[in-house]
Amino acid sequence: MKYAGQTYTLNYDPLDQQINFDGIFRLAGDDEVANVFAYLTTIHDAVQGTLRLSFRRLRYINAEGMRTLSLFVAFARGRNSLQLLKVVASGVLAWSVKLLPNLSNLWERVEFSVYDHNFYESQQLIEDTAFIPLLRNQTRVLWPHERALMQHHGLKRGMRVADICCGCGDVPLLIARELKPSFVVGVDHSEAAVSYARTLQAEFGVHNSEFQRGDATALMLDDHSFDFVSCRLSLQIFSRPEQILRELMRITRPGGRIYVTGEDYDLIVAHPEEAAIRHTYERTAALAAELGIDLRNGRKLYGMLNDARLEAIRVDQLVVDTSNTPREDFAAMVEQWRNFATFSVGSSLKLNDQERDQLLAGYAAHLRTIERPNGYTTWTTMVCSGQKPLAHRAE
């Protein structure tokens, strides 16, 4: 059951007993307030137990909108038939965190929550400002190879591009500057990363781009509005990546391409000292898994895109090695990952000194391999893309 205003929609999902508020909830006049109120009360009378109001994709609400919600809460309190009225907001929308908790003051059965307060298990580590230098070093190593791969997977001049979970924003800006799309938007949940991206944008002088703080499972982007949508090295940190893929599908135009990448630590090859290095990355992957990070995610991307019913799926391996990458850049990236694994992840999981020393020894072996003139090692990222079916034009 759906109600559509000029700038917003209210859509009731009976499976979750949830009303989803989308768009800009700007009500004008008593008639519109009465119509929305009637819709809400009709849903209320059809529900037993708990009713959810989700504001995860609502960009704005005006005073009349808040008045309507207050009237609805008063109505629900008077009927006294619901066990609970759950109000769900997104932390990326400052207005919702400020205004919506006031509804809890109107009835003790209103429960307010911020959906993405603990968005994913490793959120505090990934969204810390200390993670930004790691991302910058990684881009320095990967971009010279990924630039051509993105073009091979369908990114062309003049396209509208969205990079979801864009991190510190350097890759969207490189896309804008070097591959000449008409427009690029980068979205990330980290406030620190988006702030850094906007600073970098000003320094780069890139004008055909913008950055948003957003929830990758409830993007503030229009349906079917981008030709090429990427999500790089990010599905691996979420426990339910299919939720993000659904959003990538929604914002991609029919016939457009969705491009995802993921790491696979089992594909790291090194010689000499291979045994020590292999053990370290196996242990790192196991520790990361305890925080919900899947460092063997790369091999699963094809299946994810196939399950999402994408067509014309392409798969490649982006292989960084000591023959195609400056050794000092390769070493700097490994050092950053060493620090993240042994100190950030290690501290979070309370590793003891012996466990930390074993990890450090393995990373030291990898760095020696990189620095040796005759040493050889790889760092492999899986790259996968697929086309959104043209049949989605009918949606």
N, C-alpha and C positions, 0 to 999 in steps of 0.2 A: 504494500500500500504506500503510495507516494503522494507528496504534496509539493508542488513547484511554485515558487514565487519568482519574481523578476530576476533576482540575483542569488537565489539560494534554492536548495531542495531539501526536503525532509523525506527520508526513505526508511520505512519500517521493515526490519528483517525478522520474520517470525521465528526462525531457527534459534536466534540468540535473544529474542525478545528485546530488540535494540532499535532505537530510532537514531539514524545517522544524519547529522546536520552537516551539510556541505555548502561551500560558497561564502557569501556575505549576507549575514542575517540582519538586514536593514529593513525593519518594518516601518510603514508609514500610515498612520491613521488608525482609528478604531475599527474600521471594517476589516483591515488586514489582520489586526491583532485578534479579532473575533474569529476569523477563518482559521488561523493557525491554532488558536486555543481549541476550536472545535475538533480539528484534526488530532491534536494531542489527547484530548479527552476521549475521543473515539478509540484510539489505540489503548489508552489506559483501561477502558471498560472491557477490552478483549483479552487482557493479560491477567495471569495469575502468578503470584509469587514475586519475582523481581523484574522490574523494567529498567532497562539501561538507556541512558541518553549519551550518545557519543559525539563529542565536539572535536575529534582529532583532525578533521579536515575543514573546520569552519574558520575562515580567515578573520572574521570580524563580526561583532554584534553591537547593535546600537541600544540606546536606553529603552526604546519600545520593545526590542527583542528581549532584554532582560526583564522588563515588566511582564511580558507574556509568560516567560518561564516562571516568574514568581507567582503569577496567577495559577499556573498549572500545578505548582507544588502545593499551593493552598487548596486547590481542588482535590488533589490526591490525599492530602492530610484529612480533609473533610470526609471523603469516602472511606478512608481508613482500611482499604482492602489489599493494598500492596504490602508485602513483607519488607521490601527494600526498593528504593529508587536510587540507582547508581548513576552518578554523573562522572563521565570520563573525559579528561582533558589531555592536551599534549603540552609537554614542557617547552616546546619550541615556540608556543604562542603565549606571549607574556600576558595579554589581556585575559586569556582563559584562566590562568593560574591566579590572577588577581581578582576577577569578578565571580567566577563560578562557585568558589567555596562559600560565598554568601548564601547560596541556596540551602546549605546545610543548617543555617541558622533558622530556617523557616519550618523545619520538621526534623525530628530526631531520626527519622528513617531515611533521610537523604545521606548517601555515602559518596563523598568526593574523592577521586583518585587521579593522580597524574600517570597516564599510561606508560610513558617512557622514562619514568624516574630511574628504574633499573631496566633499561631497554634491552640490554644483553649482558651476559655474565662478566665480560671483560671491559665493560664500559668505562670504568674509572681509569683503567690503564690506557686504553686506546684513545680516550678523549683528553688525556693529560697533555699539557703543552710540551712536555718532554718527548712526546711521540713525534712531534713535527719534524725535528732534524732527521729522524730515521726515514720519514717519508720523503724528505728532500733528497737524501742520499740515494734512496731506492730509485727515485725518478731519474737521477743523474745516470744511473746504470741501465735502467730498463728503457727509457724513452728513445734512445738512438735506434733500438730494435723494434719497439712497439709502434713507432710512427708509421713505418711501412706496413706493419701487420694490420693496423686499423684501416688503412686504405685498401688492403687486400680483402678485408672483411666488410667493405662497403661504404666507408666514410668518404664522402666526396665534397668537393668545393661547393659552397652555396647551401649546404644542408643545415637544418635546425638540429642541434645536438644537445642532449642532456647527459651529464655525467653524475650518476647517483652514488652516494657515499664517496664524494670527491676528495676527502681528506683536506690537505692544506691548499688545494686548488691549483697546484702548479701544472698538472696535466691538462685540465680544461683550458688554461691560459696558453699552454703550448699548442693545443689543438687550434685555438682561436687564432694564434699568431702565425702558425706554420701551415695549417691545412685549410685555412680560409673558409670556414663555414659561415653562413649568414648570421648565426647566433648560437651561443653556447651558454647553458645554465649549469652551474655546479650546485649540488645539494649535499649537505652533510649535517649530521646531528650534533656534532661538536661545536659549541659556541667559539672555543678558542681557534679551531681550524678554520671556521668561516671568517672570523675576524682577520686571521692571518691571510686568507685568500683574498679578501678585499684590499688589504694593504699591498699585497703582491700585484693585484690587478692595477692599482694606481701606479706602482713602480714600473710595470710593464707597459703602461699606457694602452691597455686593451679596452676598446669601447663596445665591442659587439658581444659582451658577456656580462653575466651577473651571478651572484652567489646568494643562496638561501639557506637558512638553517631549517632543517626539516626532518620529518620522520619518513624513512624509506618505505614503510608499510602503509603510509597515508600521505602521499605527496600532494603538495599544493600546486599541482600542474594539471593542465587541461587534458582531457581525453584526446587520443589520436593526434597529438600536436608536435611530435618530433620524428625526424627521419632516421636518426641513429641514436640509440640509447645505450650507454655503457655503465657497467658496474664492475670496477676492477678491484681484485684482491679483497673483496668485502663480504661476499656471500659466506665465506669461511668463518666469520665471527658470529653468525646468527644461527640459532637453534632451528629456526623454521625459514630457510631461504626461499621456500616456495611462496611465502607471503610477499616477499620483495619482488620476485619474478612476476607475480600477478600485477603489481603496480607498474613494473617496467612494461609489461604487455599493454596495460591500460593507456599509458601516455604515448606509446609508439603508434604511428600511423599505420594503417594496413599497407603491407608491402615494405615497411621500414624494417631495420635490423636492430636486434638486441645483441650486445657484445659483452661477454663476461670473461673474467680471468680468475685463476685460482692457483695457489701454490700446491706443490706435491713434494714433500721433503724426501720421499723415497727415490726421487729422480736426481738427487744431488750425487754427483760422481766426483771422486777425488783420487789422486795418486801423487806421491806416496802417502802413507799413513791412513789408508782408506778405512781400516777397521775402527780406529779411534774416532774418526770423523763420522762414520756411519752410526756408531753407537751414540754419539752426541746428538745427532739430528733425530734419531729415533726417540731418545729420551726427551728432547725438546718438544717433539710432536705429542708425546704422552702427557707431558706437563701442560701444554697448551690445551689439550682436550679436557683437562680438569677445569679449565676456565671457559669451556664452550667454544674453543677455537679449533677448527678442523684444518690442520696443516697437510692433510691428504685430500683436500677438497677438489683439487684440479681434475682428478680422474673421474669425478662425479658430474662434471658440468654438462657433458654431452647428454647424459641421462636426464638431468634436470630440464634442459631445453627440449628434449624429446617429449618428456612428460607434459611440458607446457604447450605441446602441439605446435611448436615452431617448425618451419619448413626450411629446406635448403641449408641444413646445418653444416657449418664448416668448423674444423678442428685444426689447430696448429700448436706447436711448442715454441715458446720464446726461450731460446737457450742463450744465456749469458755464460761465457767461459773465458778462460785466461788467454785465449787467442783472439777474441773479438772485442775485448773490453780492457781499458787501462787497468793494470793490476792495482794501482793505488786506489782507484775508484771502487773496484771490487772489494778490496780489503776494508775500505771505509764502511761499505754497506754491511759486511759481515761483522765488523766491530760493533756497529749499531745494534744489529740483531743479537749479538752476544750479550751486550749490556741489557737489552730488553728481556731476554730469556733468563739470564742468570740473576739479575738484580730486580727488575720490575716484577716479572712473573715469579721468580724465586722468592722474593719477599712476600708476595701475595699468598703463596702456597707454603710459606714458612719452611723453606728448604734448610737443612742443616749445613754446616761448613763443609762436611765431606761431600755431600751431593753437589754443592755449588762448585767446589774445587774440581770435581770430575767433569762437570760441564765446561768450566773454564779451560781445562786441559784439552778437551776435544776441540773447542773453538781455536785455541792456540795452534793446534795441529793444522787446522784448516787455513789459518792465516799464514803459517809457515809454507804450506803448499802453494798458496797464492803468490807469496814473495819469492819462492825459488824460481830461478830462470827456467828450469826444466820441469817445474811442477804444473800439473793440469787439474782443473776442477771446473764444475758447472754449477749453475743455479737456474733451474728450469721452472717456467711458469706455463701452465696450460691456458690456451686461448680458444674460446668457443663462441660462435655467433649463430644466430638463426633469424629467419625472416618471419614477421608476423603475417599470417595468412590474409589474403585479400578479402576473404569471406567476412572479415571483421568490419567491412564497410557497412554491413547491415545492422551493426549493433547500435 
